[in-house]
Amino acid sequence: MVLMAGFTAGNEKGELVVLGRNGSDYSAAVLAACLRADCCEIWTDVDGVYTCDPRQVPDARLLKSMSYQEAMELSYFGAKVLHPRTITPIAQFQIPCLIKNTGNPQAPGSTRYAHWCQP
């Protein structure tokens, strides 16, 4: 298991740069791809990817699984649970991504891409 701080990276000049909102997701995905990890885990404040924002819509449904393409489209069209660039590095190497809630780690509902992976 690799545990690291996210949100920042280095540019081609070796300077520290900020990746922006949900940049930690992107840095985790890039590291998972570089390491050819078995699974990329994203820990956030919701149980996974929902049909809409569960903090605003009580009837939002958890999407238990989806393809890389579906995940990419959701992130580009406004799903704030993932940085839009997160999916590309893990999709390239078919690395599943597990979304878990830091405030509710035992929650059965989590989102996986491509195939199942266990935390």
Buried (B, 14 or more C-beta within 10 A) or exposed (E): EEEEEBBEBEEEEEEEEEBEEBBBBBBBBBBBBEEEBEBBBBBBEBBBBBEEEBEEEEEBEBBEBBEBEBBBBBBEEEBEBBBBBBBBBBBEEEBBBBBBBEEEEEEEBBBBBBEEBEE
